[in-house]
Amino acid sequence: MKCIGIIWNCAFGYKKDIINDIKNEIDIINTYEIDLGDHYEEFVSAIYNIEVMAKWKIERKINSMKQYRECRSVVIIELEISDLSKYFHEKKNKEVFYKIEMTKQKIREKYKHKIKNYIFDNILHLTDNEFEFEETLKVIEQFKHMLSENSI
């Protein structure tokens, strides 16, 4: 199954290390950076609206990321997981892939002490299922298209 990861601007200084940590757990197909410029907050909102997350949680994430205004980029990581084992995640109230969830937790735990004003989930986002993968891919393509039009 395919998955998309996003390294947020808060963790940009550790992007190479995070990518290497992910490589140790999950097969990486491709990585690339997108400079979102003035569309950074809009992108974050679009990504987390896929999960139907409470608006205050999204705003809290965005506010933590605003402290890193000098960097308005994200790293997109395309992944392929072969271990399709799932379990029921009580806090998310849905089944998630074990390998994806454990990888997210490992990375967040490793880097949270290195991130200034860390809040939950402002380091790395990984899609939990096929629906999130497809919708995240649509958002990324929409922003890539919008940004390329703006740069002409």
One Martini backbone bead per residue (centre of mass of N, CA, C, O) as a GRO file, in nm:
protein
  152
    1MET     BB    1   0.099   0.035   0.018
    2LYS     BB    2   0.043   0.364   0.001
    3CYS     BB    3   0.222   0.662   0.121
    4ILE     BB    4   0.228   0.979   0.295
    5GLY     BB    5   0.475   1.216   0.377
    6ILE     BB    6   0.528   1.499   0.613
    7ILE     BB    7   0.760   1.749   0.658
    8TRP     BB    8   0.776   1.997   0.863
    9ASN     BB    9   0.922   2.301   0.927
   10CYS     BB   10   1.010   2.237   1.224
   11ALA     BB   11   1.194   1.976   1.094
   12PHE     BB   12   1.394   2.069   0.863
   13GLY     BB   13   1.678   2.033   1.010
   14TYR     BB   14   1.597   1.692   1.011
   15LYS     BB   15   1.524   1.563   0.733
   16LYS     BB   16   1.750   1.355   0.676
   17ASP     BB   17   1.713   1.191   0.937
   18ILE     BB   18   1.415   1.120   0.896
   19ILE     BB   19   1.444   0.974   0.630
   20ASN     BB   20   1.637   0.757   0.742
   21ASP     BB   21   1.440   0.649   0.954
   22ILE     BB   22   1.224   0.561   0.754
   23LYS     BB   23   1.402   0.367   0.580
   24ASN     BB   24   1.426   0.159   0.828
   25GLU     BB   25   1.094   0.090   0.796
   26ILE     BB   26   1.031   0.215   0.500
   27ASP     BB   27   0.967   0.239   0.174
   28ILE     BB   28   1.113   0.464  -0.053
   29ILE     BB   29   1.030   0.626  -0.357
   30ASN     BB   30   1.003   0.948  -0.281
   31THR     BB   31   1.148   1.287  -0.277
   32TYR     BB   32   1.028   1.629  -0.199
   33GLU     BB   33   1.005   1.979  -0.238
   34ILE     BB   34   0.789   2.248  -0.106
   35ASP     BB   35   0.727   2.585  -0.167
   36LEU     BB   36   0.451   2.762  -0.016
   37GLY     BB   37   0.472   3.015   0.123
   38ASP     BB   38   0.168   3.182   0.157
   39HIS     BB   39   0.033   2.863   0.160
   40TYR     BB   40   0.092   2.703   0.417
   41GLU     BB   41  -0.168   2.713   0.596
   42GLU     BB   42  -0.357   2.606   0.376
   43PHE     BB   43  -0.221   2.330   0.352
   44VAL     BB   44  -0.253   2.229   0.639
   45SER     BB   45  -0.559   2.245   0.643
   46ALA     BB   46  -0.612   2.051   0.406
   47ILE     BB   47  -0.480   1.802   0.531
   48TYR     BB   48  -0.653   1.798   0.810
   49ASN     BB   49  -0.941   1.791   0.677
   50ILE     BB   50  -0.935   1.494   0.592
   51GLU     BB   51  -0.968   1.402   0.912
   52VAL     BB   52  -1.169   1.576   1.063
   53MET     BB   53  -1.053   1.810   1.231
   54ALA     BB   54  -1.039   2.021   1.462
   55LYS     BB   55  -0.991   2.351   1.426
   56TRP     BB   56  -0.814   2.407   1.684
   57LYS     BB   57  -0.593   2.200   1.610
   58ILE     BB   58  -0.503   2.326   1.347
   59GLU     BB   59  -0.434   2.607   1.465
   60ARG     BB   60  -0.218   2.504   1.660
   61LYS     BB   61  -0.027   2.396   1.448
   62ILE     BB   62   0.010   2.655   1.287
   63ASN     BB   63   0.121   2.829   1.520
   64SER     BB   64   0.377   2.653   1.560
   65MET     BB   65   0.479   2.701   1.256
   66LYS     BB   66   0.509   3.020   1.253
   67GLN     BB   67   0.794   3.024   1.397
   68TYR     BB   68   0.900   2.919   1.088
   69ARG     BB   69   0.900   3.151   0.857
   70GLU     BB   70   1.175   3.099   0.704
   71CYS     BB   71   1.005   2.828   0.656
   72ARG     BB   72   0.780   2.720   0.369
   73SER     BB   73   0.842   2.412   0.375
   74VAL     BB   74   0.817   2.076   0.244
   75VAL     BB   75   0.834   1.722   0.276
   76ILE     BB   76   0.784   1.471   0.042
   77ILE     BB   77   0.680   1.123   0.102
   78GLU     BB   78   0.699   0.829  -0.076
   79LEU     BB   79   0.537   0.518   0.008
   80GLU     BB   80   0.587   0.157   0.085
   81ILE     BB   81   0.387  -0.097   0.222
   82SER     BB   82   0.389  -0.448   0.317
   83ASP     BB   83   0.276  -0.423   0.601
   84LEU     BB   84  -0.086  -0.481   0.667
   85SER     BB   85  -0.108  -0.444   0.954
   86LYS     BB   86  -0.369  -0.401   1.199
   87TYR     BB   87  -0.527  -0.160   1.424
   88PHE     BB   88  -0.704  -0.025   1.688
   89HIS     BB   89  -0.741   0.323   1.732
   90GLU     BB   90  -0.882   0.485   1.985
   91LYS     BB   91  -0.831   0.793   1.933
   92LYS     BB   92  -0.920   0.762   1.616
   93ASN     BB   93  -1.144   0.545   1.567
   94LYS     BB   94  -0.949   0.338   1.397
   95GLU     BB   95  -0.790   0.178   1.158
   96VAL     BB   96  -0.438   0.099   1.144
   97PHE     BB   97  -0.119   0.088   1.048
   98TYR     BB   98   0.132  -0.027   1.226
   99LYS     BB   99   0.390   0.078   1.079
  100ILE     BB  100   0.304   0.373   1.061
  101GLU     BB  101   0.248   0.432   1.360
  102MET     BB  102   0.529   0.349   1.472
  103THR     BB  103   0.695   0.546   1.304
  104LYS     BB  104   0.572   0.806   1.405
  105GLN     BB  105   0.633   0.766   1.705
  106LYS     BB  106   0.940   0.741   1.686
  107ILE     BB  107   0.997   1.019   1.558
  108ARG     BB  108   0.856   1.201   1.760
  109GLU     BB  109   1.021   1.108   2.004
  110LYS     BB  110   1.308   1.181   1.894
  111TYR     BB  111   1.232   1.508   1.805
  112LYS     BB  112   1.067   1.673   2.022
  113HIS     BB  113   1.329   1.787   2.186
  114LYS     BB  114   1.434   1.961   1.919
  115ILE     BB  115   1.168   2.126   1.922
  116LYS     BB  116   1.044   2.422   1.926
  117ASN     BB  117   0.750   2.416   2.063
  118TYR     BB  118   0.626   2.146   2.087
  119ILE     BB  119   0.370   1.965   1.922
  120PHE     BB  120   0.158   1.754   1.827
  121ASP     BB  121   0.236   1.691   1.492
  122ASN     BB  122   0.496   1.908   1.394
  123ILE     BB  123   0.680   1.699   1.215
  124LEU     BB  124   0.483   1.446   1.119
  125HIS     BB  125   0.308   1.306   0.837
  126LEU     BB  126   0.088   1.016   0.799
  127THR     BB  127  -0.090   0.812   0.629
  128ASP     BB  128  -0.341   0.565   0.730
  129ASN     BB  129  -0.482   0.537   0.439
  130GLU     BB  130  -0.614   0.534   0.128
  131PHE     BB  131  -0.787   0.785   0.150
  132GLU     BB  132  -0.566   0.976   0.256
  133PHE     BB  133  -0.376   0.938   0.025
  134GLU     BB  134  -0.557   1.041  -0.208
  135GLU     BB  135  -0.624   1.324  -0.079
  136THR     BB  136  -0.332   1.420  -0.041
  137LEU     BB  137  -0.250   1.406  -0.336
  138LYS     BB  138  -0.452   1.620  -0.430
  139VAL     BB  139  -0.344   1.854  -0.263
  140ILE     BB  140  -0.058   1.855  -0.372
  141GLU     BB  141  -0.132   1.899  -0.670
  142GLN     BB  142  -0.282   2.163  -0.630
  143PHE     BB  143  -0.036   2.323  -0.516
  144LYS     BB  144   0.164   2.274  -0.741
  145HIS     BB  145  -0.008   2.410  -0.957
  146MET     BB  146  -0.048   2.686  -0.820
  147LEU     BB  147   0.258   2.753  -0.790
  148SER     BB  148   0.336   2.737  -1.091
  149GLU     BB  149   0.145   2.964  -1.181
  150ASN     BB  150   0.272   3.191  -0.993
  151SER     BB  151   0.579   3.167  -1.125
  152ILE     BB  152   0.528   3.297  -1.424
   0.00000   0.00000   0.00000
